[in-house]
Structures are given as structure tokens and as C-alpha cells.
Amino acid sequence: MQRTSFKTWRKLWLNSTFVIRNLINKQKEVFSEMKLRERRTFILHILYSIFDGVCLGILALNEFVFLKDIGAGSLQVGILFQVQSFVMPFSIFLTYFMSRVKEKKKFLIRIALYTRLPLLLFIFFPDNVHASPFKGVIITLYLLIFLAYYLANPIILPVLNLFTKAIYRPNRFGRLFSYSLILNQLVLFFTTIFFGKLLDWQTNSYKYVFVFFGLIGFLSIYIITQIPYKEPKIKQIPRGKQFWKTVGRIFRDAVFILTKEKAFFDFERAMMVYGIGFMMALTVVTIYLSQQFHLSFTEVALYKNITILISILSFPIFGRVMDDGGDPRKFAVVSFTFAALFYALLAVAGIVDNQIFIGDYRIIIFLLIAFLLQGLFSGSMALIWGIGATYFAPREEAARFHAVHLSLTGIRGIIGPLLGVLIKYLFGFYGAFACIVGMEIIAIYLMRKSVKTVLRPSINI
């Protein structure tokens, strides 16, 4: 009996090591026969991801700083999430005019200066905003500074997709992108821990961190300008009446893309439903975690980092699935399911008393499980949201398709946060969670229906 058991364990060990070796070898294949231009782009992409990870790690606790240290209300927290998407609906127009800019490098650097350097103003914020007679002005200035920060996103994200899609080979695009996300999330992981500890130690330390954040944000955009992208022949930017004719044509082109490419339309329709639920949840979950569980900054960082860790572990697998599957709609169904389970378990965590203490740290069991699921949701959605739209586009049209995707993201971003605040006000936290989970279920149904009726994207990359 013992021999059989030993043989069984030995066989399991050999099988597992074979699977691991095979997985490592497949990942090595991604880098074989890479041209110098592709390697240089990947290195710059990695550097951008590292600096961007620092920025995202700071932003991970931004809404909690706004709620706790600045003293913002529920409506103002909703507006903070809303400003993230304020300019996104104009992404299709910004991407078009960006393609007409002759010196993209200088233009991107100016964008970096205008959107990142306002963060330096945080050095002048008072140590105790709650006691300041100018609290209302400070809250408004806080929102304006982050509005300026997010103004760059509709330009930076499509440009990054355009550069990398033009240089990376299609058979490794998803995996190379996933590797950059792994480093991005690792840096995000450690930055969030450090920032959370720092805030618990000294609450007004956010002022100095945000100043550092502005400088790092500028460097991340500068790195993108060094990617060796070959500019096509550039036409001049239209002016006067021609400008408005061009705006109309861009809008018609976006509608044409959505109406002609049925798979892409179905993808974006389901993403719209999912995204409204997701944006509703951003505000609701922030207030819920603060008011229902009274989490410290370190505890918030702990749960967020569970999500990040799971995301990191899942990126290589999800990147391979994206490359092999070729249809992000199938993958999106899985991601939406993780999202629905995450929000359902958050609600359960507030109803069931299920907390334990490990030293000075409080662990809420259902909250822990919920954030484990959010890690799988975040890992899959990062790829779907980041490059999903480009799977429906020819290489030279990647930026346009992604710009349409960002514009639709912006529309739901404007609708969702304040809608979440309204539903939470009318029906409470659990009514809001029921609506959010319902939106995810509808999105799953729409995406599954599309996969069955439209077998594959009508454009091949």
C-alpha cells in the first residue's frame, strides 16, 4: 500500500514538473527570433509599466485619501470616479487628431507637463484639511488636479496600443502585453503596501507622495516617446469649416465600425452593460468598505494587494488564452462571472460575522475570498479592456478601434459612479450590490449570445 502511494506521489511530481517545464519553455519561445526593434520596444514597454505601476499603486488608495483625509462626501467621491472618464468619450476625435500631429514626441511631452505637474500643488495643501476654513475650495482643487491628470489617458492609451501593435508580432502580442502587466502589478503591489503603511503612520504624507507621483507620471509618458515607431505619411490637421466636417466624419466612421463589425459591436454592447455596473461599484464599494468595516489604510492595501497578487499569477495564463483563443468575447464571459461573484461575496461579507484576528490584523473571511476572486477578475479584465478591441482590428486600425472602445468606456464612466451613489441612497448597499450583480449577469448573457450567433470576429488581425 505504501509503495503504491509512493509511486502515485512520484507520478504526480513528475507530471507537475513536466507541466511547469513545458510552460517555461513555451514562455521562452515568445522571445525567440525577436528583432532588435521589437526587443527595444519591449524593454521600453517594461520600463513604462514599472513607472506606471508606481502611479497606479498611489492611485489605488486615492479615493480613501479623498474620503478620510480630505473629508469628501459620497457625492464628491462619485465625482472623483467620474472625472476619470470625463474626456474618454472624445477619444475617437483625440486619436484622429493625434495621428495628424507631426511631432508626436514633443506633443506627448507637452501633454505630460500639462497633466502631471499640477500634482506638485499638493505640497501647498494644509496638514489638517478637516479644520481648514477653505475645505470646500481644497476639495474642488483636489478634483480639478485629478481631472487634469486623467485628461492624458484618452491619448496615452491608444498611442501605446498603436505603437506596440505595429511592432509586436501578432502571435506574441497578448503574451508580451501580459508580461508588462505582471511587472506593472508587482510594482503596484509594493507601492500600495508602502503607501498604506505611510498613511497610517502619518496621514498628511499623501501631500509629498502625490508630488513624487507627478514626477514619476511625467517620466512614464516620456518613456513612451522613445518607442521606435515609424511614422506614416502625416496629413495636416484640418481647420475652420473643414475641422467640423472632419469631426462629423470621425463620428460617422466610429458608428460605421460598430455597425459593420458585428462581433465588435456585440463585444462593446456587453462591455457597456458590464462597465456601467463596474463604474457603479467603484463608488459603492469604496464607501461600503469604509463605513461597513472601518478598514484602516493598511487593511485596504492588504485586500487590494491580494487582488494584485492573484492578477500577477494569472497574467501569463490569461495572455496565452488570449493569443490562442483569438476571440476576447469568450474570455470576457469568464471575467464577467468573476466580477459577479466578487460583488455578491462583498455583500455576504457585510451580513455574515466571519472575522478572525492574526496578531494586529483583522481578517474578514468572505472579504478575503471576494478579493481573491477580484484578482482573477482583474487579471482577465486587464487584458480584455487593454487589448480586447484590437483583436477585431487590422494592425493599422488598432488605435481607431481602441479609441472607439475608450470613448464608450468614457460614456459609462460618466453615467456609472453617480448612478451608484443614487441607487445606494435609495436602496442601501445591498440594493446597490443586487443591481450591480444583475448588470454583470446581463452582460454574460449578451456576450454568450454573441459567441453563439457570430462565430468569429469579421476582421482578421
C-alpha positions as CSV (number, residue, x, y, z in Angstrom):
1,M,0.0,0.0,0.0
2,Q,2.8,2.3,0.8
3,R,4.6,1.5,-2.5
4,T,1.5,2.3,-4.4
5,S,1.2,5.6,-2.5
6,F,4.8,6.4,-3.2
7,K,4.5,5.7,-6.9
8,T,1.4,7.8,-7.1
9,W,3.1,10.8,-5.5
10,R,6.2,10.2,-7.7
11,K,4.0,10.2,-10.8
12,L,2.2,13.3,-9.7
13,W,5.5,15.1,-9.1
14,L,6.9,14.1,-12.5
15,N,3.7,15.2,-14.2
16,S,3.7,18.5,-12.4
17,T,7.4,19.2,-13.2
18,F,6.8,18.3,-16.8
19,V,3.9,20.8,-17.0
20,I,6.0,23.5,-15.3
21,R,9.0,22.9,-17.7
22,N,6.7,22.9,-20.7
23,L,5.1,26.1,-19.6
24,I,8.5,27.8,-19.1
25,N,9.7,26.6,-22.5
26,K,6.6,28.0,-24.1
27,Q,7.2,31.3,-22.5
28,K,10.8,31.3,-23.7
29,E,9.6,30.7,-27.2
30,V,7.9,34.1,-27.1
31,F,11.3,35.8,-27.1
32,S,12.9,33.7,-29.8
33,E,13.7,35.3,-33.1
34,M,12.7,38.8,-31.8
35,K,14.0,41.6,-34.0
36,L,16.1,44.3,-32.4
37,R,13.3,46.9,-32.9
38,E,10.8,44.5,-31.2
39,R,13.2,43.9,-28.2
40,R,13.8,47.6,-27.7
41,T,10.1,48.3,-27.8
42,F,9.5,45.5,-25.2
43,I,12.2,47.0,-22.9
44,L,10.7,50.4,-23.1
45,H,7.2,48.9,-22.6
46,I,8.5,47.2,-19.4
47,L,10.0,50.5,-18.2
48,Y,6.8,52.3,-18.8
49,S,4.9,49.6,-16.9
50,I,7.2,49.9,-13.9
51,F,6.7,53.7,-13.6
52,D,3.0,53.4,-14.3
53,G,2.8,50.7,-11.6
54,V,4.1,53.2,-9.1
55,C,1.4,55.7,-10.2
56,L,-1.3,53.1,-10.0
57,G,-0.1,52.0,-6.6
58,I,-0.6,55.5,-5.3
59,L,-3.9,55.9,-7.1
60,A,-5.2,52.6,-5.5
61,L,-5.7,54.5,-2.3
62,N,-6.7,57.8,-3.8
63,E,-10.4,57.6,-3.1
64,F,-9.7,56.6,0.5
65,V,-7.4,59.6,1.0
66,F,-10.2,61.8,-0.5
67,L,-12.8,60.2,1.8
68,K,-10.8,60.1,5.0
69,D,-8.1,62.7,5.0
70,I,-9.8,65.4,2.8
71,G,-13.3,64.7,4.3
72,A,-15.2,64.3,1.0
73,G,-18.8,63.1,1.0
74,S,-20.4,60.3,-1.0
75,L,-21.4,62.6,-3.9
76,Q,-17.9,64.0,-4.1
77,V,-16.3,60.6,-4.1
78,G,-18.7,59.7,-7.0
79,I,-17.5,62.8,-8.9
80,L,-13.8,61.8,-8.3
81,F,-14.5,58.5,-10.1
82,Q,-16.5,60.4,-12.7
83,V,-13.6,62.7,-13.6
84,Q,-11.5,59.6,-14.6
85,S,-13.8,59.2,-17.5
86,F,-14.7,62.8,-18.3
87,V,-12.7,63.0,-21.5
88,M,-12.8,59.4,-22.6
89,P,-15.9,59.9,-24.9
90,F,-13.8,62.2,-27.0
91,S,-11.1,59.6,-27.5
92,I,-12.1,58.8,-31.1
93,F,-11.6,62.5,-32.0
94,L,-8.4,62.9,-30.0
95,T,-6.9,59.8,-31.5
96,Y,-7.6,61.0,-35.1
97,F,-6.1,64.4,-34.5
98,M,-3.2,62.8,-32.6
99,S,-2.5,60.8,-35.8
100,R,-2.2,64.1,-37.7
101,V,0.4,65.6,-35.2
102,K,3.7,65.7,-37.0
103,E,6.0,65.6,-33.9
104,K,4.2,63.2,-31.6
105,K,7.2,63.0,-29.2
106,K,7.1,66.8,-28.4
107,F,3.3,66.7,-28.3
108,L,3.3,63.8,-25.7
109,I,5.8,65.6,-23.6
110,R,3.6,68.7,-23.5
111,I,0.7,66.6,-22.5
112,A,2.8,65.1,-19.7
113,L,3.7,68.6,-18.5
114,Y,0.1,69.9,-18.5
115,T,-1.4,66.8,-16.8
116,R,1.2,65.6,-14.4
117,L,2.9,68.7,-13.0
118,P,-0.4,70.1,-11.4
119,L,0.2,67.3,-8.8
120,L,3.0,69.4,-7.4
121,L,0.3,71.7,-6.0
122,F,-0.3,69.2,-3.2
123,I,2.8,70.4,-1.4
124,F,0.7,73.6,-0.5
125,F,-2.2,71.6,1.0
126,P,-2.8,72.2,4.8
127,D,-1.8,69.4,7.1
128,N,-5.4,69.1,8.5
129,V,-8.0,69.8,5.8
130,H,-10.9,69.0,8.1
131,A,-10.0,72.0,10.3
132,S,-9.4,74.3,7.4
133,P,-11.9,77.1,6.6
134,F,-11.1,76.5,2.9
135,K,-12.2,72.9,3.0
136,G,-14.7,73.3,0.1
137,V,-12.0,75.0,-2.0
138,I,-9.5,72.3,-1.3
139,I,-12.0,69.6,-2.3
140,T,-12.7,71.4,-5.5
141,L,-9.0,71.8,-6.2
142,Y,-8.4,68.1,-5.5
143,L,-10.9,67.2,-8.1
144,L,-9.5,69.6,-10.7
145,I,-5.9,68.3,-10.2
146,F,-7.0,64.7,-10.8
147,L,-9.2,65.9,-13.7
148,A,-6.1,67.3,-15.3
149,Y,-4.2,64.0,-14.6
150,Y,-6.9,61.9,-16.3
151,L,-7.0,64.2,-19.4
152,A,-4.0,62.3,-20.8
153,N,-5.5,58.9,-20.7
154,P,-7.5,59.1,-23.9
155,I,-4.3,60.0,-25.8
156,I,-1.7,57.8,-24.0
157,L,-3.6,54.5,-24.0
158,P,-4.4,54.4,-27.8
159,V,-0.9,55.6,-28.7
160,L,0.6,52.8,-26.6
161,N,-1.6,50.3,-28.3
162,L,-0.8,51.7,-31.7
163,F,3.0,51.6,-31.1
164,T,3.0,48.1,-29.6
165,K,0.5,46.6,-32.1
166,A,2.6,47.9,-35.0
167,I,5.8,46.4,-33.7
168,Y,5.0,43.2,-31.8
169,R,4.2,40.1,-33.9
170,P,0.5,39.0,-33.6
171,N,1.4,35.6,-32.3
172,R,3.1,37.1,-29.2
173,F,1.2,40.4,-28.8
174,G,-1.0,39.1,-25.9
175,R,1.8,37.4,-24.0
176,L,4.3,40.4,-24.3
177,F,1.5,42.6,-23.1
178,S,0.8,40.3,-20.2
179,Y,4.5,40.3,-19.2
180,S,4.4,44.1,-19.0
181,L,1.3,43.8,-16.9
182,I,3.0,41.4,-14.5
183,L,5.7,43.9,-13.7
184,N,3.2,46.7,-13.6
185,Q,1.2,44.8,-11.0
186,L,4.2,43.8,-9.0
187,V,5.3,47.4,-8.6
188,L,1.7,48.3,-7.9
189,F,1.6,45.6,-5.2
190,F,4.6,47.0,-3.2
191,T,3.7,50.7,-3.8
192,T,0.2,50.1,-2.4
193,I,1.7,48.4,0.8
194,F,4.2,51.2,1.3
195,F,1.7,54.0,0.7
196,G,-0.9,52.4,3.0
197,K,1.7,52.0,5.8
198,L,2.8,55.6,5.3
199,L,-0.7,56.9,5.5
200,D,-1.4,55.0,8.7
201,W,1.8,56.4,10.2
202,Q,1.2,60.0,9.1
203,T,-2.0,60.9,7.3
204,N,-0.8,64.1,5.7
205,S,2.1,62.2,4.0
206,Y,-0.2,61.9,0.9
207,K,0.9,65.5,0.1
208,Y,4.5,64.5,-0.5
209,V,3.7,61.2,-2.2
210,F,1.4,63.0,-4.7
211,V,4.3,65.4,-5.6
212,F,6.5,62.4,-6.2
213,F,3.6,60.9,-8.2
214,G,3.6,63.8,-10.5
215,L,7.3,63.5,-11.4
216,I,7.0,59.7,-11.9
217,G,3.9,60.2,-14.1
218,F,5.9,62.6,-16.3
219,L,8.7,60.1,-16.7
220,S,6.3,57.3,-17.7
221,I,4.9,59.3,-20.6
222,Y,8.4,60.3,-21.7
223,I,9.4,56.6,-21.9
224,I,6.6,56.0,-24.4
225,T,8.0,58.7,-26.7
226,Q,11.2,56.6,-27.0
227,I,9.5,53.6,-28.6
228,P,10.8,53.2,-32.2
229,Y,7.5,53.6,-34.0
230,K,7.8,54.5,-37.7
231,E,5.5,57.4,-38.5
232,P,3.4,57.0,-41.7
233,K,3.0,60.0,-44.0
234,I,1.1,62.6,-42.0
235,K,-1.7,64.9,-43.2
236,Q,-2.3,68.3,-41.8
237,I,-4.8,68.9,-39.1
238,P,-8.0,70.4,-40.7
239,R,-9.0,73.9,-39.6
240,G,-12.2,76.1,-39.8
241,K,-15.2,74.6,-41.5
242,Q,-13.0,71.6,-42.6
243,F,-12.4,70.9,-38.9
244,W,-16.1,70.4,-38.1
245,K,-16.6,68.4,-41.3
246,T,-13.8,66.1,-40.1
247,V,-15.3,65.8,-36.6
248,G,-18.6,64.7,-38.3
249,R,-16.8,62.2,-40.4
250,I,-14.9,60.8,-37.4
251,F,-18.2,60.2,-35.6
252,R,-19.7,58.6,-38.7
253,D,-16.6,56.3,-39.0
254,A,-17.0,55.2,-35.4
255,V,-20.6,54.4,-36.0
256,F,-19.6,52.6,-39.2
257,I,-17.0,50.5,-37.4
258,L,-19.6,49.4,-34.8
259,T,-22.4,48.7,-37.3
260,K,-20.2,46.9,-39.9
261,E,-18.2,44.8,-37.4
262,K,-21.0,42.8,-35.7
263,A,-18.6,40.9,-33.4
264,F,-17.0,44.2,-32.3
265,F,-20.5,45.8,-31.8
266,D,-21.6,42.8,-29.6
267,F,-18.4,42.9,-27.7
268,E,-18.8,46.6,-26.9
269,R,-22.5,46.3,-26.1
270,A,-21.8,43.7,-23.4
271,M,-18.8,45.7,-22.2
272,M,-21.1,48.7,-21.9
273,V,-23.5,46.8,-19.6
274,Y,-20.7,45.3,-17.6
275,G,-18.9,48.7,-17.4
276,I,-21.9,50.6,-16.1
277,G,-22.2,48.0,-13.3
278,F,-18.4,48.2,-12.7
279,M,-18.4,52.0,-12.5
280,M,-21.4,52.0,-10.2
281,A,-19.5,49.6,-7.9
282,L,-16.4,51.8,-7.7
283,T,-18.1,54.4,-5.5
284,V,-20.4,52.0,-3.7
285,V,-17.5,49.6,-2.7
286,T,-15.3,52.5,-1.5
287,I,-17.9,53.8,0.8
288,Y,-19.0,50.3,1.8
289,L,-15.5,49.2,2.9
290,S,-15.0,52.5,4.8
291,Q,-18.4,52.6,6.6
292,Q,-19.3,48.9,7.0
293,F,-15.9,47.6,8.0
294,H,-14.0,50.7,9.1
295,L,-10.8,49.5,7.4
296,S,-7.5,51.2,8.0
297,F,-5.3,52.3,5.1
298,T,-3.1,49.2,5.7
299,E,-6.1,46.9,5.7
300,V,-7.4,48.4,2.5
301,A,-3.9,47.9,1.0
302,L,-3.8,44.3,2.2
303,Y,-7.1,43.4,0.4
304,K,-6.1,45.3,-2.7
305,N,-2.8,43.6,-2.8
306,I,-4.5,40.1,-2.6
307,T,-6.2,41.2,-5.9
308,I,-2.9,42.3,-7.4
309,L,-1.0,39.1,-6.4
310,I,-3.7,36.9,-8.0
311,S,-3.7,39.1,-11.1
312,I,0.1,38.7,-11.4
313,L,-0.1,34.9,-11.2
314,S,-2.9,34.8,-13.7
315,F,-1.4,37.1,-16.4
316,P,0.8,34.6,-18.2
317,I,-2.1,32.1,-18.4
318,F,-4.7,34.6,-19.5
319,G,-2.2,36.1,-22.0
320,R,-1.7,32.7,-23.6
321,V,-5.5,32.1,-23.7
322,M,-6.0,35.5,-25.5
323,D,-3.3,34.5,-28.1
324,D,-4.7,31.0,-28.6
325,G,-8.4,31.8,-28.5
326,G,-8.4,34.8,-30.8
327,D,-11.9,35.9,-29.6
328,P,-12.0,38.0,-26.5
329,R,-15.7,37.6,-26.2
330,K,-15.4,34.0,-24.9
331,F,-12.8,35.2,-22.4
332,A,-15.0,38.1,-21.3
333,V,-17.8,35.7,-20.2
334,V,-15.3,34.2,-17.7
335,S,-14.2,37.6,-16.5
336,F,-17.8,38.9,-16.0
337,T,-18.5,35.8,-14.0
338,F,-15.6,36.5,-11.6
339,A,-16.9,40.1,-11.3
340,A,-20.5,39.0,-10.4
341,L,-19.1,36.6,-7.7
342,F,-16.9,39.3,-6.3
343,Y,-19.7,41.7,-5.8
344,A,-22.0,39.0,-4.4
345,L,-19.4,38.0,-1.8
346,L,-18.8,41.6,-0.8
347,A,-22.5,41.8,0.1
348,V,-22.3,38.5,2.0
349,A,-19.3,39.7,4.0
350,G,-21.4,42.5,5.4
351,I,-24.2,40.2,6.5
352,V,-22.2,37.2,8.0
353,D,-20.0,37.8,11.0
354,N,-16.8,36.0,9.8
355,Q,-13.8,37.8,11.0
356,I,-10.6,36.5,12.7
357,F,-7.5,38.2,14.1
358,I,-4.0,37.3,13.2
359,G,-1.8,39.5,15.5
360,D,-2.9,43.1,15.0
361,Y,-4.5,42.3,11.6
362,R,-8.2,41.7,11.2
363,I,-9.1,39.2,8.5
364,I,-12.7,39.1,7.3
365,I,-13.1,35.7,5.6
366,F,-15.7,36.5,3.0
367,L,-14.0,39.7,2.2
368,L,-10.8,37.8,1.7
369,I,-12.5,35.3,-0.7
370,A,-14.1,38.1,-2.5
371,F,-10.8,39.8,-3.2
372,L,-9.2,36.5,-4.3
373,L,-12.0,36.4,-7.0
374,Q,-11.4,40.0,-7.8
375,G,-7.8,39.1,-8.6
376,L,-9.0,36.7,-11.3
377,F,-11.5,39.3,-12.5
378,S,-8.8,42.0,-12.6
379,G,-6.2,39.7,-14.3
380,S,-8.6,38.7,-17.1
381,M,-10.2,42.1,-17.5
382,A,-6.9,44.0,-17.7
383,L,-6.2,42.1,-20.9
384,I,-9.7,42.3,-22.3
385,W,-10.0,46.0,-21.6
386,G,-6.4,46.8,-22.6
387,I,-6.2,45.0,-25.9
388,G,-9.5,43.2,-26.5
389,A,-10.7,45.8,-29.0
390,T,-7.6,45.4,-31.1
391,Y,-8.3,41.7,-31.7
392,F,-11.2,42.9,-34.0
393,A,-8.9,45.4,-35.9
394,P,-6.3,45.1,-38.7
395,R,-2.9,46.3,-37.5
396,E,-3.1,49.8,-39.0
397,E,-6.6,50.3,-37.5
398,A,-5.7,49.2,-33.9
399,A,-5.7,52.8,-32.5
400,R,-9.0,53.7,-34.1
401,F,-10.8,50.6,-32.7
402,H,-9.2,51.1,-29.3
403,A,-10.3,54.8,-29.4
404,V,-13.9,53.8,-30.1
405,H,-13.6,51.4,-27.1
406,L,-12.2,54.2,-24.9
407,S,-15.0,56.6,-25.9
408,L,-17.6,54.0,-24.9
409,T,-15.7,53.4,-21.7
410,G,-15.9,57.2,-21.0
411,I,-19.7,57.3,-21.6
412,R,-20.3,54.5,-19.0
413,G,-17.7,56.1,-16.7
414,I,-19.7,59.4,-16.7
415,I,-23.0,57.5,-16.0
416,G,-21.9,54.9,-13.5
417,P,-20.4,56.5,-10.4
418,L,-23.2,58.9,-9.6
419,L,-25.8,56.3,-10.6
420,G,-24.2,54.1,-8.0
421,V,-24.4,56.8,-5.4
422,L,-28.1,57.4,-6.3
423,I,-29.0,53.7,-6.1
424,K,-27.1,53.3,-2.8
425,Y,-29.0,56.3,-1.4
426,L,-32.4,54.9,-2.5
427,F,-31.9,51.2,-1.7
428,G,-28.9,50.9,0.5
429,F,-25.7,49.0,0.0
430,Y,-27.4,45.6,-0.6
431,G,-29.9,47.0,-3.1
432,A,-26.9,48.6,-5.0
433,F,-25.0,45.3,-4.9
434,A,-28.1,43.5,-6.3
435,C,-28.3,45.9,-9.2
436,I,-24.5,45.6,-9.9
437,V,-24.6,41.8,-9.9
438,G,-27.7,41.9,-12.2
439,M,-25.8,44.1,-14.7
440,E,-23.0,41.5,-14.8
441,I,-25.4,38.7,-15.4
442,I,-27.0,40.6,-18.3
443,A,-23.5,41.2,-19.7
444,I,-22.7,37.5,-19.5
445,Y,-25.9,36.7,-21.4
446,L,-25.2,39.2,-24.1
447,M,-21.7,38.0,-24.7
448,R,-22.6,34.3,-24.7
449,K,-25.4,35.0,-27.2
450,S,-22.9,36.9,-29.5
451,V,-20.4,34.0,-29.3
452,K,-23.1,31.6,-30.5
453,T,-24.6,33.8,-33.2
454,V,-21.4,35.4,-34.6
455,L,-18.8,32.7,-34.6
456,R,-15.7,34.8,-35.0
457,P,-14.6,38.4,-35.5
458,S,-15.2,39.5,-39.1
459,I,-11.8,41.2,-39.2
460,N,-8.6,39.1,-39.0
461,I,-5.6,40.5,-37.4
